[in-house]
Structure formats: structure tokens, C-alpha cells
Amino acid sequence: MPEPRRAHVSDHSAIVDRVQRWWGDSRTPAEARELSLLLPKLFLQFFSGTSLVMEDETGIRAFLVGFHSPDDSGAYIHFVGVDPELRGQGTARRLYETFFQRAAEAGRTEVRAITSPGNAGSIAFHRAMGFTLEPGDREVDGLPVHSDYDGPGQDRVCFLRKIA
């Protein structure tokens, strides 16, 4: 698989398509469409320089949408997707490491991300990538949870990783 490249606005429709297909194994078509709404085109219009795509001759196989905060020295990973055929092969790790490197080169000192408390795979991956779990306002199954983080009933686990 080639190295990650900078995302382009023109990647948007393909990324939305991938979200709907790649998450179709764990969600209904309506739920997968709803998930893709977390990636409006504005993310690639305004943050393509900090977002990444990995592709081969068949098209986009993985992506990371992230940005650098305009308010502090942090960066944020908003959404990551990897073709199910490539999962467990280090593809997401390559995306994250490339994002960390570019963020550090831009003077960023920390990266944040979130997930839902029930997403055990995401929690394990972020821990393996060196993220710590930020204290929340309550615990669920031993995890610090931020209640209503994304609105009523939308609890989240928040991650932080310091970068050089």
C-alpha cells in the first residue's frame, strides 16, 4: 500500500461511499448513512491539508480526517476508516503515525480523539497507539465517560496523546 497522501475535496464522495459500505457489516444501511453524515464536505474543504488518504489501483482503501486546532497547540482526529480487508495489518497505525508526524512538524504538542464507550475496538486501538483516557464525569465498565458529550445520551470516551 502506498504512503498516505494529503486528502482532496474531490475525495469526499468516495470517502462517504466507503463509510456506508465499510460499516454496513455492523449497521443497517440507514445507520451507515447516518454515520457518513459525520463527514460533511466542509471537512475536506477546510482540512484537506491535515487529512490523509491511502489508495491503490482499486481506489481509496483507508482515510483519516483530522485537523489542527486554531485555538491551541493541539490537533484532533475526527474520523478514520480502513477497508475491512486491510484491518489488522497496520494501516490505521500508518495513518495515525503520519498524522502525528505532520502535526508535530506544525508545532502541535498533543492529539485528541473520541469514541463511544461501547466501541471496545477503538478504545483498545487508541490505547495501543499511546493515547491516555481523559477523566470523565462518571465511569462505565471501568472507563471514564463524558456524559452527553455530543448531546443528550451521546456519551464519549476522550483520548489524549502527547507528541514531540
LINSUL-V198698 format. One record per pair of residues at least 6 apart in sequence whose ideal C-beta (glycine too) atoms are under 6 Angstrom apart, sorted by the first residue. I is the first residue (numbers start at 0). J is the second residue. Records with the same first field share a line. If there is no record, write none. Layout:
I=J + J
This chain:
0=53
3=51 + 53 + 94 + 97
4=52
6=43 + 47 + 50 + 52
7=47
8=43 + 44
10=52
11=40 + 43
13=59
14=62
15=35
17=59 + 80
18=34 + 35 + 80
19=31 + 32 + 35
21=80 + 83
22=31 + 34
23=31
37=78
38=78
42=64
46=66
49=65 + 66 + 67
50=64 + 65
51=63 + 94 + 97
52=59 + 62
53=60 + 61
54=60
60=82 + 85
61=81 + 90
62=80
63=79 + 94 + 98
64=77 + 78
65=75 + 76 + 77 + 98
66=75
67=74 + 105 + 107
72=107 + 108
73=109
74=102 + 107 + 110
75=111
76=112
79=91
81=90 + 91
95=128
99=162
103=162 + 163
109=161
110=160 + 162
111=159
112=158
113=155 + 157
114=121 + 156
116=139 + 142 + 144 + 154 + 156
125=158
129=160
130=158 + 160
131=159
132=143
133=157 + 159
134=143
135=143 + 144 + 145
136=146
137=144 + 146
142=156
144=154
145=155 + 157
146=154
148=155
